[in-house]
Amino acid sequence: MSVLEIKGLENNFENWRKERGPDLSADVAFERYTVELILKDADLSDEDISSGLVGGGDDGGIDGVFFFVNRQLMSEEAKLPDQVSDVQRWMIQAKYEPGFGETPVEKMQLFMDDLLNFEKPVDGLNYYNQRVKDAISLFRDKYEKIIGQPHSLAFNFAYASKSDQEPNPKVTCRKS
């Protein structure tokens, strides 16, 4: 990102914040703003976005987690479709600061290990806040019901910051 692009981002974000989140801290507003941009094709409501925000203390380095089946956002109340063709899980980290550090990427990797280890009880994941544990439970509960059906499964990671620098080389080499 060039300096001019960062100024454009900051200006766009500040306009969004004045309109959509004037009472939110810059960090919290940036998380919401980032999720809205990353998942814009899903056409999520403010309530939908709020349901997937898990940032804060003990969030495991994840600010937003979203689980879609056939492009439908899953919640506790959402009914799984009879035929599943597409499953997507989004994990989003947003930092309202310059630079891309290695620690957020490492935390995402640890989160994925916990998410996919169905033998590890969610109640034992005491290093996560309740919203994160609920998101893990939701995924495991719903996914267990469809795992035997043929479908595509994608895990999408987004790490957003307002950096004009290349990511730390350790971050870049972890992307495969």
KADA-V753414 format. One record per residue. N is the residue number from 1. SS is DSSP state (2 for helix, 1 for strand, 0 for the rest). OMEGA is omega in radians with two decimals (none if undefined). D_FIRST is the distance of its C-alpha to the first C-alpha in whole Angstrom. Layout:
N | SS | OMEGA | D_FIRST
N | SS | OMEGA | D_FIRST
This chain:
1 | 0 | 3.09 | 0
2 | 0 | 3.11 | 4
3 | 2 | 3.13 | 7
4 | 2 | 3.11 | 8
5 | 2 | 3.10 | 6
6 | 2 | 3.08 | 6
7 | 2 | 3.08 | 10
8 | 2 | 3.10 | 10
9 | 2 | -3.12 | 10
10 | 2 | 3.12 | 12
11 | 2 | 3.12 | 14
12 | 2 | 3.13 | 15
13 | 2 | -3.13 | 15
14 | 2 | 3.07 | 18
15 | 2 | 3.10 | 20
16 | 2 | -3.09 | 20
17 | 2 | 3.11 | 21
18 | 2 | -3.08 | 24
19 | 2 | -2.96 | 25
20 | 2 | -3.08 | 25
21 | 0 | -3.07 | 25
22 | 0 | -3.11 | 26
23 | 0 | -3.11 | 28
24 | 0 | 3.02 | 26
25 | 0 | -3.13 | 24
26 | 2 | -3.13 | 20
27 | 2 | -3.12 | 20
28 | 2 | 3.11 | 22
29 | 2 | -3.14 | 21
30 | 2 | 3.07 | 17
31 | 2 | -3.12 | 19
32 | 2 | 3.12 | 21
33 | 2 | -3.13 | 18
34 | 2 | 3.13 | 16
35 | 2 | -3.14 | 19
36 | 2 | 3.14 | 20
37 | 2 | -3.09 | 17
38 | 2 | -3.08 | 17
39 | 0 | -3.07 | 20
40 | 2 | 3.13 | 21
41 | 2 | 3.13 | 23
42 | 2 | 3.11 | 25
43 | 0 | -3.09 | 26
44 | 0 | 3.04 | 27
45 | 0 | 3.07 | 29
46 | 2 | 3.11 | 28
47 | 2 | 3.10 | 31
48 | 2 | -3.14 | 29
49 | 2 | 3.13 | 26
50 | 2 | -3.11 | 28
51 | 2 | -3.12 | 30
52 | 2 | 3.13 | 27
53 | 1 | -3.08 | 26
54 | 0 | -3.07 | 27
55 | 0 | -3.10 | 25
56 | 0 | 3.12 | 27
57 | 0 | 3.09 | 29
58 | 0 | -3.14 | 30
59 | 0 | 3.12 | 28
60 | 0 | -3.14 | 27
61 | 0 | 3.14 | 23
62 | 0 | 3.10 | 23
63 | 0 | -3.13 | 22
64 | 1 | 3.06 | 23
65 | 1 | -3.08 | 25
66 | 1 | -3.03 | 26
67 | 1 | -3.11 | 29
68 | 1 | 3.00 | 30
69 | 1 | -3.06 | 33
70 | 0 | 3.10 | 33
71 | 0 | 3.09 | 30
72 | 1 | 3.10 | 32
73 | 1 | -3.14 | 31
74 | 0 | 3.02 | 34
75 | 0 | 3.10 | 35
76 | 0 | -3.06 | 39
77 | 0 | -3.05 | 40
78 | 0 | 3.11 | 39
79 | 0 | 3.08 | 41
80 | 0 | 3.09 | 40
81 | 0 | 3.12 | 41
82 | 0 | 3.11 | 44
83 | 0 | 3.12 | 41
84 | 0 | 3.11 | 38
85 | 0 | -2.99 | 36
86 | 1 | 3.08 | 32
87 | 1 | 3.11 | 31
88 | 1 | 3.08 | 28
89 | 1 | 3.12 | 27
90 | 1 | 3.01 | 23
91 | 1 | -3.02 | 22
92 | 1 | 3.04 | 19
93 | 1 | 3.14 | 18
94 | 1 | 3.13 | 16
95 | 1 | 3.10 | 15
96 | 0 | -3.12 | 15
97 | 0 | 3.09 | 13
98 | 0 | 3.03 | 11
99 | 0 | 3.06 | 11
100 | 0 | -3.12 | 12
101 | 0 | -3.14 | 16
102 | 2 | -3.06 | 19
103 | 2 | 3.11 | 21
104 | 2 | 3.11 | 20
105 | 2 | 3.09 | 20
106 | 2 | 3.14 | 23
107 | 2 | 3.09 | 24
108 | 2 | 3.13 | 23
109 | 2 | 3.10 | 25
110 | 2 | 3.09 | 28
111 | 2 | 3.14 | 28
112 | 2 | 3.09 | 28
113 | 2 | 3.13 | 31
114 | 2 | -3.13 | 33
115 | 2 | -3.01 | 32
116 | 2 | 3.09 | 34
117 | 0 | -3.08 | 37
118 | 0 | 3.11 | 39
119 | 0 | -3.13 | 42
120 | 0 | -3.11 | 40
121 | 0 | -3.14 | 41
122 | 2 | 3.14 | 39
123 | 2 | 3.13 | 41
124 | 2 | -3.13 | 41
125 | 0 | -3.01 | 37
126 | 0 | 3.11 | 38
127 | 0 | 3.06 | 35
128 | 0 | 3.05 | 33
129 | 0 | -3.05 | 33
130 | 2 | 3.13 | 35
131 | 2 | 3.10 | 33
132 | 2 | 3.13 | 31
133 | 2 | 3.09 | 35
134 | 2 | 3.12 | 35
135 | 2 | 3.09 | 32
136 | 2 | 3.12 | 33
137 | 2 | 3.13 | 37
138 | 2 | -3.14 | 36
139 | 2 | -3.09 | 34
140 | 2 | -3.11 | 37
141 | 2 | -3.11 | 40
142 | 2 | -3.07 | 38
143 | 2 | 3.08 | 37
144 | 2 | -3.11 | 41
145 | 2 | -3.09 | 42
146 | 2 | -3.01 | 40
147 | 0 | -3.13 | 40
148 | 0 | 3.14 | 43
149 | 0 | 3.04 | 42
150 | 0 | 3.14 | 40
151 | 0 | 3.00 | 36
152 | 1 | -3.14 | 33
153 | 1 | 3.12 | 31
154 | 1 | 3.00 | 27
155 | 1 | -3.08 | 25
156 | 1 | 3.13 | 21
157 | 1 | 3.05 | 19
158 | 1 | 3.11 | 16
159 | 1 | -3.05 | 14
160 | 1 | 3.02 | 12
161 | 1 | 3.10 | 10
162 | 0 | -3.06 | 8
163 | 0 | 2.98 | 7
164 | 0 | -3.12 | 5
165 | 0 | 3.03 | 7
166 | 0 | 3.09 | 8
167 | 0 | 3.01 | 11
168 | 0 | -3.12 | 14
169 | 2 | 3.11 | 16
170 | 2 | 3.09 | 19
171 | 2 | -3.10 | 17
172 | 2 | -3.08 | 16
173 | 2 | 3.13 | 19
174 | 0 | -3.01 | 21
175 | 0 | 3.13 | 19
176 | 0 | none | 22
